Amino acid sequence: MEIERIIKDSGISLNEIAVFESASPEETRAMASGFAERLQLGDIVLLTGELGTGKTEFARGIVSRFGSESDVSSPSYKLINRYKGAPPVYHMDFYRIKQSGEIFDIGVEEIFAEKAVFIVEWPEIGIEFFRDFYLVRINASSGDDREIRIFESVPGGSDE
């Protein structure tokens, strides 16, 4: 299912706030770091795109912006990584979650209660739990070229 349709069906509209072209993983990280300047405690960033398009590279850029020296990796098997920084960043991956109820089994309610920034890869399965977020859609063009579109949610709003 296309993420935008899932979001629209949930009554949330998206407002596009930025479009970038990236020619390398380094550019993707730099763009993400710049985007992270606007993030505040409690902000949620949903990352979408096919396998291998650069979602984890984008997460690396955000994590590095907040001062973490940790090696950022996709939490595909662990489901959740926490990176120390100011503020801390939680990086979650819902790819292996099959039913939305499983999200509560991994303790996300407690995690989202913390003072942190949150990144979620493959959020489609739990999109109904998010109301206020940024959506980053990464599409592969060719080779390392990527189109990165950033949206902010508009609960109860209308598409523009």
N, CA and C atoms as a LAMMPS dump frame, in Angstrom:
ITEM: TIMESTEP
0
ITEM: NUMBER OF ATOMS
480
ITEM: BOX BOUNDS ff ff ff
-5.0000000000000000e+02 5.0000000000000000e+02
-5.0000000000000000e+02 5.0000000000000000e+02
-5.0000000000000000e+02 5.0000000000000000e+02
ITEM: ATOMS id mol type element x y z
1 1 1 N 0.829 -1.194 0
2 1 2 C 0 0 0
3 1 3 C 0.869 1.251 0
4 2 1 N 0.437 2.209 -0.693
5 2 2 C 1.165 3.466 -0.726
6 2 3 C 0.9 4.249 0.551
7 3 1 N 1.977 4.729 1.168
8 3 2 C 1.877 5.397 2.468
9 3 3 C 0.948 6.611 2.422
10 4 1 N 1.004 7.384 1.342
11 4 2 C 0.164 8.577 1.266
12 4 3 C -1.32 8.22 1.297
13 5 1 N -1.702 7.12 0.651
14 5 2 C -3.103 6.695 0.665
15 5 3 C -3.505 6.237 2.063
16 6 1 N -2.63 5.524 2.72
17 6 2 C -2.915 5.064 4.081
18 6 3 C -3.127 6.272 4.996
19 7 1 N -2.271 7.265 4.851
20 7 2 C -2.379 8.466 5.682
21 7 3 C -3.667 9.205 5.377
22 8 1 N -3.979 9.368 4.116
23 8 2 C -5.21 10.073 3.735
24 8 3 C -6.436 9.349 4.284
25 9 1 N -6.429 8.014 4.205
26 9 2 C -7.548 7.225 4.735
27 9 3 C -7.707 7.413 6.243
28 10 1 N -6.619 7.794 6.922
29 10 2 C -6.696 7.999 8.37
30 10 3 C -7.142 9.414 8.732
31 11 1 N -7.422 10.245 7.707
32 11 2 C -7.913 11.595 7.963
33 11 3 C -6.816 12.631 8.166
34 12 1 N -5.586 12.274 7.837
35 12 2 C -4.47 13.197 7.968
36 12 3 C -4.016 13.591 6.57
37 13 1 N -3.772 14.87 6.385
38 13 2 C -3.246 15.349 5.117
39 13 3 C -1.765 15.655 5.267
40 14 1 N -1.092 15.754 4.131
41 14 2 C 0.333 16.055 4.129
42 14 3 C 0.591 17.371 3.422
43 15 1 N 1.485 18.144 3.996
44 15 2 C 1.92 19.395 3.402
45 15 3 C 3.401 19.228 3.042
46 16 1 N 3.726 19.273 1.746
47 16 2 C 5.12 19.117 1.332
48 16 3 C 5.909 20.36 1.726
49 17 1 N 7.028 20.149 2.428
50 17 2 C 7.824 21.281 2.886
51 17 3 C 9.201 21.352 2.232
52 18 1 N 9.652 20.268 1.595
53 18 2 C 10.967 20.301 0.956
54 18 3 C 11.109 19.169 -0.042
55 19 1 N 11.903 19.421 -1.087
56 19 2 C 12.272 18.404 -2.07
57 19 3 C 13.776 18.545 -2.306
58 20 1 N 14.485 17.44 -2.222
59 20 2 C 15.933 17.439 -2.441
60 20 3 C 16.297 16.38 -3.462
61 21 1 N 17.394 16.611 -4.138
62 21 2 C 18.026 15.599 -4.977
63 21 3 C 19.353 15.268 -4.316
64 22 1 N 19.627 13.993 -4.144
65 22 2 C 20.88 13.556 -3.546
66 22 3 C 21.594 12.657 -4.535
67 23 1 N 22.916 12.838 -4.649
68 23 2 C 23.71 12.03 -5.571
69 23 3 C 24.603 11.029 -4.849
70 24 1 N 24.517 10.997 -3.507
71 24 2 C 25.385 10.082 -2.763
72 24 3 C 24.842 9.885 -1.35
73 25 1 N 25.279 8.819 -0.7
74 25 2 C 24.894 8.633 0.704
75 25 3 C 25.35 9.804 1.579
76 26 1 N 26.503 10.382 1.275
77 26 2 C 27.008 11.515 2.052
78 26 3 C 26.08 12.72 1.915
79 27 1 N 25.582 12.962 0.707
80 27 2 C 24.638 14.072 0.51
81 27 3 C 23.328 13.81 1.245
82 28 1 N 22.877 12.565 1.237
83 28 2 C 21.645 12.214 1.951
84 28 3 C 21.815 12.495 3.441
85 29 1 N 22.942 12.085 4.011
86 29 2 C 23.2 12.344 5.439
87 29 3 C 23.263 13.838 5.716
88 30 1 N 23.917 14.597 4.84
89 30 2 C 24.017 16.046 5.036
90 30 3 C 22.638 16.703 4.974
91 31 1 N 21.798 16.279 4.038
92 31 2 C 20.439 16.831 3.943
93 31 3 C 19.64 16.505 5.192
94 32 1 N 19.79 15.287 5.677
95 32 2 C 19.075 14.877 6.891
96 32 3 C 19.544 15.674 8.094
97 33 1 N 20.829 15.931 8.182
98 33 2 C 21.361 16.724 9.287
99 33 3 C 20.802 18.144 9.246
100 34 1 N 20.719 18.717 8.063
101 34 2 C 20.122 20.048 7.922
102 34 3 C 18.651 20.051 8.305
103 35 1 N 17.929 19.038 7.861
104 35 2 C 16.507 18.912 8.216
105 35 3 C 16.354 18.782 9.73
106 36 1 N 17.26 18.063 10.368
107 36 2 C 17.165 17.81 11.813
108 36 3 C 17.251 19.086 12.635
109 37 1 N 17.756 20.173 12.057
110 37 2 C 17.815 21.446 12.781
111 37 3 C 16.429 21.888 13.247
112 38 1 N 15.398 21.518 12.514
113 38 2 C 14.045 21.945 12.864
114 38 3 C 13.381 21.019 13.878
115 39 1 N 13.966 19.867 14.145
116 39 2 C 13.342 18.892 15.039
117 39 3 C 13.453 19.309 16.491
118 40 1 N 12.395 19.004 17.238
119 40 2 C 12.331 19.307 18.664
120 40 3 C 11.953 18.047 19.43
121 41 1 N 12.078 18.127 20.747
122 41 2 C 11.693 16.986 21.582
123 41 3 C 10.292 16.52 21.226
124 42 1 N 10.141 15.224 21.088
125 42 2 C 8.836 14.645 20.799
126 42 3 C 8.521 14.518 19.318
127 43 1 N 9.331 15.118 18.445
128 43 2 C 9.053 15.017 17.014
129 43 3 C 9.27 13.596 16.511
130 44 1 N 8.421 13.221 15.571
131 44 2 C 8.449 11.889 14.974
132 44 3 C 8.722 12.052 13.486
133 45 1 N 9.7 11.291 12.989
134 45 2 C 10.049 11.301 11.572
135 45 3 C 9.792 9.906 11.026
136 46 1 N 8.849 9.798 10.099
137 46 2 C 8.528 8.525 9.458
138 46 3 C 9.292 8.448 8.146
139 47 1 N 10.055 7.378 7.948
140 47 2 C 10.864 7.209 6.743
141 47 3 C 10.262 6.124 5.859
142 48 1 N 9.998 6.468 4.594
143 48 2 C 9.453 5.492 3.661
144 48 3 C 10.308 5.442 2.401
145 49 1 N 10.265 4.318 1.748
146 49 2 C 11.018 4.097 0.517
147 49 3 C 11.294 2.61 0.393
148 50 1 N 11.627 2.196 -0.8
149 50 2 C 11.923 0.779 -1.03
150 50 3 C 13.198 0.385 -0.286
151 51 1 N 13.436 -0.919 -0.19
152 51 2 C 14.67 -1.415 0.411
153 51 3 C 15.867 -0.812 -0.319
154 52 1 N 16.846 -0.355 0.439
155 52 2 C 18.08 0.137 -0.142
156 52 3 C 18.053 1.547 -0.701
157 53 1 N 16.994 2.311 -0.425
158 53 2 C 16.92 3.659 -0.99
159 53 3 C 17.609 4.716 -0.127
160 54 1 N 17.941 4.39 1.107
161 54 2 C 18.674 5.351 1.925
162 54 3 C 17.979 5.798 3.192
163 55 1 N 16.987 5.043 3.652
164 55 2 C 16.297 5.423 4.886
165 55 3 C 17.266 5.458 6.068
166 56 1 N 18.124 4.455 6.159
167 56 2 C 19.069 4.419 7.272
168 56 3 C 20.119 5.515 7.119
169 57 1 N 20.517 5.853 5.901
170 57 2 C 21.445 6.978 5.699
171 57 3 C 20.803 8.274 6.208
172 58 1 N 19.523 8.45 5.919
173 58 2 C 18.814 9.637 6.398
174 58 3 C 18.793 9.644 7.931
175 59 1 N 18.526 8.482 8.523
176 59 2 C 18.539 8.371 9.99
177 59 3 C 19.916 8.717 10.543
178 60 1 N 20.987 8.284 9.866
179 60 2 C 22.352 8.608 10.308
180 60 3 C 22.557 10.117 10.377
181 61 1 N 22.041 10.823 9.385
182 61 2 C 22.187 12.273 9.371
183 61 3 C 21.483 12.936 10.536
184 62 1 N 20.296 12.436 10.863
185 62 2 C 19.556 12.999 12.001
186 62 3 C 20.292 12.709 13.308
187 63 1 N 20.694 11.464 13.494
188 63 2 C 21.37 11.069 14.734
189 63 3 C 22.656 11.872 14.921
190 64 1 N 23.414 12.052 13.854
191 64 2 C 24.681 12.789 13.976
192 64 3 C 24.443 14.249 14.35
193 65 1 N 23.335 14.823 13.919
194 65 2 C 23.005 16.222 14.227
195 65 3 C 22.877 16.455 15.734
196 66 1 N 22.446 15.416 16.452
197 66 2 C 22.236 15.548 17.885
198 66 3 C 23.433 15.08 18.704
199 67 1 N 24.567 14.92 18.039
200 67 2 C 25.817 14.704 18.744
201 67 3 C 26.169 13.276 19.073
202 68 1 N 25.424 12.325 18.582
203 68 2 C 25.759 10.942 18.883
204 68 3 C 26.916 10.491 17.988
205 69 1 N 27.867 9.825 18.604
206 69 2 C 29.004 9.274 17.863
207 69 3 C 28.764 7.806 17.524
208 70 1 N 27.599 7.301 17.851
209 70 2 C 27.289 5.893 17.628
210 70 3 C 27.228 5.567 16.149
211 71 1 N 27.566 4.322 15.843
212 71 2 C 27.416 3.826 14.483
213 71 3 C 25.94 3.475 14.298
214 72 1 N 25.272 4.18 13.42
215 72 2 C 23.838 3.988 13.203
216 72 3 C 23.627 2.849 12.22
217 73 1 N 22.826 1.882 12.637
218 73 2 C 22.481 0.769 11.751
219 73 3 C 20.977 0.572 11.788
220 74 1 N 20.467 -0.068 10.757
221 74 2 C 19.032 -0.318 10.698
222 74 3 C 18.646 -1.289 11.801
223 75 1 N 17.607 -0.966 12.564
224 75 2 C 17.179 -1.865 13.638
225 75 3 C 16.207 -2.946 13.149
226 76 1 N 16.433 -3.486 11.955
227 76 2 C 15.509 -4.451 11.365
228 76 3 C 15.242 -5.653 12.26
229 77 1 N 16.257 -6.143 12.944
230 77 2 C 16.074 -7.331 13.786
231 77 3 C 15.831 -6.97 15.239
232 78 1 N 16.469 -5.909 15.727
233 78 2 C 16.274 -5.48 17.116
234 78 3 C 14.982 -4.684 17.269
235 79 1 N 14.504 -4.084 16.189
236 79 2 C 13.316 -3.24 16.102
237 79 3 C 13.534 -1.828 16.645
238 80 1 N 14.373 -1.665 17.674
239 80 2 C 14.569 -0.337 18.26
240 80 3 C 16.041 -0.14 18.631
241 81 1 N 16.605 0.967 18.197
242 81 2 C 17.931 1.4 18.644
243 81 3 C 17.769 2.753 19.328
244 82 1 N 18.518 2.956 20.398
245 82 2 C 18.518 4.246 21.097
246 82 3 C 19.922 4.818 21.004
247 83 1 N 20.008 6.07 20.578
248 83 2 C 21.293 6.739 20.444
249 83 3 C 21.358 7.893 21.438
250 84 1 N 22.435 7.908 22.225
251 84 2 C 22.628 8.988 23.186
252 84 3 C 23.001 10.244 22.43
253 85 1 N 22.436 11.328 22.834
254 85 2 C 22.718 12.619 22.229
255 85 3 C 21.926 13.658 22.977
256 86 1 N 21.921 14.849 22.463
257 86 2 C 21.156 15.928 23.086
258 86 3 C 20.178 16.473 22.057
259 87 1 N 18.975 15.964 22.006
260 87 2 C 18.357 14.92 22.822
261 87 3 C 18.701 13.524 22.297
262 88 1 N 18.325 12.48 23.047
263 88 2 C 18.498 11.13 22.531
264 88 3 C 17.58 10.914 21.329
265 89 1 N 17.96 9.949 20.501
266 89 2 C 17.163 9.618 19.313
267 89 3 C 16.841 8.127 19.359
268 90 1 N 15.564 7.816 19.187
269 90 2 C 15.118 6.433 19.049
270 90 3 C 14.9 6.164 17.571
271 91 1 N 15.474 5.081 17.089
272 91 2 C 15.359 4.678 15.686
273 91 3 C 14.671 3.316 15.668
274 92 1 N 13.472 3.281 15.111
275 92 2 C 12.668 2.061 15.094
276 92 3 C 12.456 1.579 13.665
277 93 1 N 12.258 0.294 13.525
278 93 2 C 12.016 -0.303 12.219
279 93 3 C 10.858 -1.285 12.375
280 94 1 N 9.747 -0.979 11.712
281 94 2 C 8.549 -1.822 11.82
282 94 3 C 8.435 -2.828 10.68
283 95 1 N 9.491 -3.025 9.894
284 95 2 C 9.434 -3.9 8.722
285 95 3 C 8.982 -5.314 9.067
286 96 1 N 9.451 -5.852 10.172
287 96 2 C 9.138 -7.239 10.542
288 96 3 C 7.847 -7.375 11.356
289 97 1 N 7.213 -6.273 11.664
290 97 2 C 5.961 -6.321 12.419
291 97 3 C 4.825 -6.618 11.448
292 98 1 N 4.042 -7.613 11.764
293 98 2 C 2.983 -8.056 10.846
294 98 3 C 1.617 -7.477 11.181
295 99 1 N 1.356 -7.197 12.462
296 99 2 C 0.071 -6.642 12.88
297 99 3 C 0.339 -5.445 13.786
298 100 1 N -0.477 -4.411 13.647
299 100 2 C -0.222 -3.176 14.386
300 100 3 C -0.199 -3.384 15.9
301 101 1 N -0.925 -4.34 16.419
302 101 2 C -0.931 -4.594 17.86
303 101 3 C 0.431 -5.003 18.398
304 102 1 N 1.269 -5.574 17.538
305 102 2 C 2.61 -5.99 17.955
306 102 3 C 3.471 -4.795 18.366
307 103 1 N 3.129 -3.619 17.869
308 103 2 C 3.897 -2.422 18.202
309 103 3 C 3.866 -2.183 19.709
310 104 1 N 2.742 -2.445 20.333
311 104 2 C 2.632 -2.254 21.78
312 104 3 C 3.416 -3.318 22.538
313 105 1 N 3.576 -4.5 21.935
314 105 2 C 4.334 -5.57 22.574
315 105 3 C 5.813 -5.22 22.722
316 106 1 N 6.324 -4.328 21.87
317 106 2 C 7.737 -3.963 21.968
318 106 3 C 7.953 -2.728 22.844
319 107 1 N 6.882 -2.198 23.409
320 107 2 C 7.003 -1.128 24.388
321 107 3 C 7.066 0.282 23.836
322 108 1 N 6.459 0.534 22.678
323 108 2 C 6.563 1.878 22.1
324 108 3 C 5.839 2.939 22.919
325 109 1 N 4.821 2.573 23.663
326 109 2 C 4.13 3.581 24.479
327 109 3 C 5.087 4.222 25.479
328 110 1 N 5.915 3.399 26.119
329 110 2 C 6.879 3.918 27.073
330 110 3 C 7.958 4.734 26.368
331 111 1 N 8.377 4.263 25.21
332 111 2 C 9.42 4.965 24.458
333 111 3 C 8.936 6.343 24.032
334 112 1 N 7.711 6.428 23.469
335 112 2 C 7.204 7.708 22.999
336 112 3 C 6.884 8.672 24.147
337 113 1 N 6.884 8.183 25.374
338 113 2 C 6.684 9.056 26.527
339 113 3 C 7.99 9.749 26.934
340 114 1 N 9.109 9.285 26.394
341 114 2 C 10.407 9.873 26.746
342 114 3 C 10.633 11.194 26.016
343 115 1 N 11.559 11.972 26.55
344 115 2 C 11.948 13.236 25.915
345 115 3 C 13.054 12.912 24.92
346 116 1 N 12.655 12.772 23.658
347 116 2 C 13.583 12.339 22.619
348 116 3 C 13.034 12.744 21.255
349 117 1 N 13.795 12.428 20.221
350 117 2 C 13.36 12.52 18.833
351 117 3 C 13.193 11.082 18.362
352 118 1 N 12.192 10.835 17.532
353 118 2 C 11.854 9.474 17.122
354 118 3 C 11.893 9.339 15.603
355 119 1 N 12.541 8.282 15.139
356 119 2 C 12.595 7.957 13.717
357 119 3 C 11.981 6.573 13.558
358 120 1 N 11.072 6.425 12.59
359 120 2 C 10.437 5.131 12.352
360 120 3 C 10.55 4.789 10.873
361 121 1 N 11.256 3.684 10.587
362 121 2 C 11.298 3.16 9.226
363 121 3 C 10.141 2.174 9.058
364 122 1 N 9.6 2.102 7.855
365 122 2 C 8.487 1.213 7.517
366 122 3 C 7.295 1.441 8.452
367 123 1 N 6.791 2.657 8.55
368 123 2 C 5.712 2.968 9.499
369 123 3 C 4.319 2.552 9.038
370 124 1 N 4.199 1.992 7.855
371 124 2 C 2.881 1.697 7.303
372 124 3 C 2.007 0.852 8.224
373 125 1 N 2.593 -0.12 8.893
374 125 2 C 1.804 -1.031 9.726
375 125 3 C 1.2 -0.329 10.941
376 126 1 N 1.806 0.747 11.414
377 126 2 C 1.292 1.412 12.604
378 126 3 C 0.904 2.857 12.383
379 127 1 N 0.651 3.216 11.143
380 127 2 C 0.408 4.618 10.814
381 127 3 C -0.774 5.204 11.588
382 128 1 N -1.727 4.378 11.959
383 128 2 C -2.9 4.902 12.67
384 128 3 C -2.554 5.438 14.06
385 129 1 N -1.368 5.109 14.566
386 129 2 C -0.964 5.581 15.888
387 129 3 C -0.293 6.954 15.844
388 130 1 N 0.025 7.423 14.645
389 130 2 C 0.729 8.696 14.499
390 130 3 C -0.231 9.771 14.007
391 131 1 N -0.19 10.933 14.609
392 131 2 C -1.05 12.046 14.2
393 131 3 C -0.243 13.279 13.827
394 132 1 N 0.858 13.491 14.515
395 132 2 C 1.684 14.675 14.3
396 132 3 C 3.09 14.178 13.978
397 133 1 N 3.534 14.343 12.727
398 133 2 C 4.801 13.759 12.309
399 133 3 C 5.328 14.443 11.054
400 134 1 N 6.569 14.116 10.749
401 134 2 C 7.16 14.432 9.45
402 134 3 C 7.237 13.117 8.693
403 135 1 N 6.982 13.17 7.407
404 135 2 C 7.122 11.999 6.548
405 135 3 C 8.216 12.3 5.541
406 136 1 N 9.205 11.416 5.474
407 136 2 C 10.288 11.547 4.506
408 136 3 C 10.161 10.375 3.538
409 137 1 N 9.917 10.703 2.27
410 137 2 C 9.791 9.666 1.234
411 137 3 C 11.028 9.728 0.356
412 138 1 N 11.746 8.609 0.27
413 138 2 C 12.978 8.538 -0.509
414 138 3 C 12.753 7.6 -1.689
415 139 1 N 12.991 8.122 -2.879
416 139 2 C 12.849 7.328 -4.102
417 139 3 C 14.187 7.258 -4.817
418 140 1 N 14.546 6.058 -5.272
419 140 2 C 15.772 5.888 -6.051
420 140 3 C 15.517 6.352 -7.472
421 141 1 N 16.438 7.131 -7.994
422 141 2 C 16.35 7.564 -9.391
423 141 3 C 17.189 6.613 -10.236
424 142 1 N 18.502 6.701 -10.091
425 142 2 C 19.421 5.766 -10.752
426 142 3 C 20.73 5.782 -9.978
427 143 1 N 21.401 4.654 -9.919
428 143 2 C 22.645 4.578 -9.158
429 143 3 C 22.432 5.044 -7.729
430 144 1 N 23.235 6.028 -7.311
431 144 2 C 23.106 6.586 -5.963
432 144 3 C 22.17 7.78 -5.909
433 145 1 N 21.604 8.185 -7.057
434 145 2 C 20.723 9.355 -7.09
435 145 3 C 19.4 9.059 -6.392
436 146 1 N 18.987 10.006 -5.553
437 146 2 C 17.75 9.866 -4.795
438 146 3 C 16.958 11.159 -4.857
439 147 1 N 15.634 11.006 -4.867
440 147 2 C 14.742 12.139 -4.676
441 147 3 C 14.184 12.006 -3.269
442 148 1 N 14.336 13.052 -2.473
443 148 2 C 13.892 13.035 -1.086
444 148 3 C 12.824 14.11 -0.928
445 149 1 N 11.632 13.689 -0.551
446 149 2 C 10.515 14.615 -0.334
447 149 3 C 10.152 14.569 1.142
448 150 1 N 10.014 15.762 1.728
449 150 2 C 9.679 15.848 3.15
450 150 3 C 8.333 16.536 3.292
451 151 1 N 7.463 15.915 4.068
452 151 2 C 6.112 16.404 4.326
453 151 3 C 5.934 16.564 5.821
454 152 1 N 4.999 17.437 6.2
455 152 2 C 4.563 17.482 7.596
456 152 3 C 3.073 17.137 7.613
457 153 1 N 2.672 16.486 8.67
458 153 2 C 1.27 16.085 8.778
459 153 3 C 0.411 17.283 9.131
460 154 1 N -0.825 17.232 8.636
461 154 2 C -1.818 18.265 8.929
462 154 3 C -3.071 17.512 9.385
463 155 1 N -3.179 17.202 10.683
464 155 2 C -4.348 16.458 11.155
465 155 3 C -5.651 17.163 10.804
466 156 1 N -6.555 16.442 10.175
467 156 2 C -7.852 16.995 9.824
468 156 3 C -7.796 18.045 8.749
469 157 1 N -6.617 18.242 8.135
470 157 2 C -6.457 19.264 7.099
471 157 3 C -6.841 18.743 5.74
472 158 1 N -6.526 19.53 4.728
473 158 2 C -6.808 19.117 3.367
474 158 3 C -5.514 19.138 2.575
475 159 1 N -5.416 18.257 1.6
476 159 2 C -4.231 18.198 0.748
477 159 3 C -4.074 19.485 -0.036
478 160 1 N -2.813 19.859 -0.244
479 160 2 C -2.546 21.05 -1.032
480 160 3 C -1.865 20.663 -2.307
